[in-house]
């Protein structure tokens, strides 16, 4: 039987603050969202795990962006796992759910199914992009692939690009509860020291892999002591506590940080959401000439397109596509 508390906290992000430590954070629980992202693709296990990790990171990071903004997380490498991409669409209005989608591209011939997943990304970068809407220049921050996980890359990104000490603790996998079928669940905690004035750091001060800054390079004194204490407390968390569903996020927060003065804010609901549409595909093809469209046309006389995020399939009459289209989509001349 599914408990009410499980239903309430599934697919949510709970923001909190540790008043005694000057640290903010979030707890994420993804259930149906993760199942939708992964259930519609037949990814190998190594790829599935990385997409699940990226989705959790996206939920935790994305919760801070403003209404109607979009945050994208992109991982690109030269290994068998070439691309992992996720999008977080902030709520359109106050109280509405946020939306997440994700996909991956990989070389099946080069992939080692039982090999270490993260190492199969190879050399590359992790990028965070924020689209603030029409009339605004998108923000983009990039950090090299480093460490041993996507979480470590994201921590390096915040230390290097934002000078914000950040810690992620994530857990995910296929869950089998009594009375339910096997499905994906994931959960995680993000800690982040409250922003200070951003000093300039000399390169020799950086102790991270590849000369990147780390949290300990940025903090000292009382702030450093508070950060280390909060991280030691987070080290005690168990994987099942992160994933749930029997431990509520508020209960977990008290278990871990009751001496740090935890204070919670309104939880943000999250659902799977893809923005693809027939009209958007038509717009993307509008830059092509009739000759280009002819090269895209199948033997059956149609142009097809598939959404990488949700597997939606679209078919078009080539005469209605491109800037030299002879017919309108509605059949008019």
N, C-alpha and C positions, 0 to 999 in steps of 0.2 A: 504494500500500500504506500502511495506517495503522501508524505506529510505536508501539511499546509506551509510550514516554515521552509520546506524545500522549494515549494512552488514560488513562494514570495521572493526567495533569494536567487533562484536560477536566473541566469542571463541578466546580471546586474553588476554595476560597479559602485562600491560604497566609498566615498571620500572620507578621510578622517584627519585629525591633527593631534600630535602629541605635544601638549602645551608645555610640559616640563622640559622637553628636549628641543623645541623649536624645529620640529620635523613634521612634515605633512606626508600623507600616503593615501593609498587606495587598495581596496580588496576587490578582486574580480572573481566572478563565478560564471563560467560559460557552460551551458548544457545544450539546449536546442540549437543555439547559434553555431557551436562547434560541430555538432552533428550535421547541420545543413551545409556548412562549408566543406566538410570532408566527405559526407555521405554521397554527394553527387559526382565525386571523382573516384577513380580507381588508382589511387596513388600507392606506391610501395610504402612499407612501414617507415622507412627512413625519411621519406618525403613527408608523410603524414605528420610525423612528430614535429618536424620543423615548421610546417604550416600551422599546427596547433600552437606552438610556442610563439610564432609571429602574431597570430590572432590574439593571444592573451596580452602580449606586449602592446599591441595596437589598442586594445580596450583600455588598458591601464593608462597609456600615454594620452590617448585621444580624449579622455574624459575632461581634460582641462580646456579644450578649444571652445570657442564661442559658438553661439547658435548659427546654424546654416554654413559653418565652415567645414572643410574636408581635410582630414589628415591621412597621408599615405605613408606606409612603411615599405621600402623596397630593399631587397637583398639581391645583389648580383655578383656572380663569381665565375671563374673559369673552369670550375670542376664539373662533375656530372650533374649536380644540382645547380642549374644556371640562374633561375629567377624564383624568388618568392615575393609576392606582392599582396598587400592587404590595404584596404581602404576603410576609414572610419568617417561616417557622415554624422555630424553633430545634429541634434534635434532641430527640426524646422521651427518649432515653437516650444515655449516653456512647458515642461511636463510630458512632452512627446518622447518616444524612445529614440535612441541613437541607432544607427545601422552599421553593420560590418559585413565585408565580403573578403574573399581571399582566394588565391590560386598559386600554382607552382608550375615551372617548366623544368624538365630534366631530360638527360640523355640516357635512355634505358640501357643502351649497349655498354656505356661506361660505368653505370651505377653498380656499386657493390651492395647487394641487398642487405647483407648482415654486417656491413662495415659501419664505422662511426659516422653518423649522419652529418654532423657539423663540418667535419674535415672534408666532406665531399662537396662543399661549396667552393673550396679552393681559395685562391686569392681574389679579392674583390672589395666591395664596399657595402655598407649599410647607409641608407639615406632616409631622412624624414622630410617630407614635403607637406606644407600647409597652404591650402588654397583658401584665400580669404574672400573669394567671390569676385564678380565682375568689377573692373576698375582698379583692382589691387594687384601688385606684383606678388606672385607666390613666393613663399619662403622655402629655402632648401638648405639642409645641413647634411654633411657627409662625413663618415668616419670609416677608416679601413677595417676590413674583417680582422678581428683579433680575439684573443682569448680562446675559450673552449665551448662557447655557446652563443646563441643570438642574444640572450640576456646580457652576457658579458659585453657584447658589442654595443648594446643599447646603453649600458652603464658608461662605457668609454665615450660614447657620443655625448652624453650629458656632461661628463667631466671636461671633455675637450672643447666642445662647441658652446656650452652654456655655463661652464664653471659651476655646475650644480651637482654636488655629491648625490648619487642615486644608487639604489639597490633594488634588485628584483629577485624574488623567490617564487618559482613557478612549479606546478605539477599538472600533468595531464595524462590521459590514457583512456582506454575503453573500460567502461564501468558496467557491472552486472549486479543489479539490485533485485531482491525478491519481488516477483510479480512484474518485472520489467524486462524488456529485451536488452541485449548488449548495445551500448551506445557511448559516444564520446562525452567525456566530462573534463573540465579543466578549471584550475583556480590559481590565484597568485596574489602576492602582496608586493606593492611598490612603496619604497621609502625614499624621501627626497628632502634634503635639508632646505629650509626656507631660504630664499634668495638673499644674498648679501651684496654689498658693493663688489663689483667684479674686478679684482686686481689683475695686473699682467703677470704672467708666470714665465720665468726663464725656461728655456728648453731643458737645461740641465736639472731643473726641479722635477721634471716628469719622470716617474718611475714605472709607468705602465709599459706593456709590450709595444714595441715599435716607437718608443718615445712619446707615448700618449699620457696625458694626465690621468690620475686616479683620484678617488675621493680623499685619500689620506694626503695627497699632495696639496689639496685645497684648504683643508680644515686643520686648525691647531687649537691649543688652549681648551677652554671649556666647550666650545663647539665640537672640537675633535673628540673630547671625552664623551659628550652626549651622543655623537654619531656612533662611536664604537660600542657604547652600551646598548643602543637600540638595535644595532646589527647583531650583537651577541644574543639578545633576546629573540630576534627573528631566526637565528640559527637553530633554536630549539623547536621550531615548528615541524610538524609531521606532514607527510605528503597527503594523508587522508584528511587532515585538518584543512589543508589548502583546497582540496577538491570538494569537500563536503560529501554527501549532502546533509549529514546528520549534525554537523557543527555549523551553526549560523555565523556569518561574518562578524556580527556584533559580539557574539560569544568568543570567537577567536581573538578579536581585538582585546578583550578583557583578559583572556588567558595569557596573551603575549606581553601586553603593555600596560597592565593595570597600574603600575607605579609611575608611569610616564604621563598620566593625566589625559587619556584618550578622549577625544570629542568627535562625534560623527556629524556628518551633514547629509543632505537628502541623497538617497541612492539614485543612480541613473539606470533606467531600463535599457536593454540592448536587444536588438533582433537582427536576424539576417536580412540583408537588403541589397539588391543590385539595381543599378540605375540604367541598365541597357534598355534599348527600345528600337523599334523599326526606324523611327525618325532619326535617332542618333546614328544608326548605321548608314542611313542614306546621306546624312550630313558628312560623315567621314569619307564617303565615296564621291562626294560632290566635286572634289579637286581633280578627278581623273577624266581623261578624254575618252571618247568613244572607242578609240583603239585600245587604250588601257583596259576599259571595261570588257572588251572582246576577249582579252587574254585571261580575264577572270571568269569568263562564262564557261559552264560545264558542257559536256556533250549533250545534256538534256535541254540546253538552251536557257539555263537559269544561272544567276549569281547567288552563291550561298555565303552565309557568315554565321559563326558560332561564337557565343560569349564565353570567354575563358573563365569567368567567375561563376556563372550560374548554368552554363551549358544550354542556354536558350539558342534555338536554331532559327535562322531567318532565310527566306528565299525571295528573290527579286527578279522581275523582268528586266533584263539588261537595257531595254529601250527607255526605262524610266530612271536610269542612273547616270551620274556624271554631269559635268557642266555642258555637255552636248546632248543631253537627254532629248529624245524625240517625242516622248509622251509623258504626261503627268501620272503620278501614282494612282490617281483616281480614274484613270482611263481617258482623260481629256487630252486634247492636242496642245 
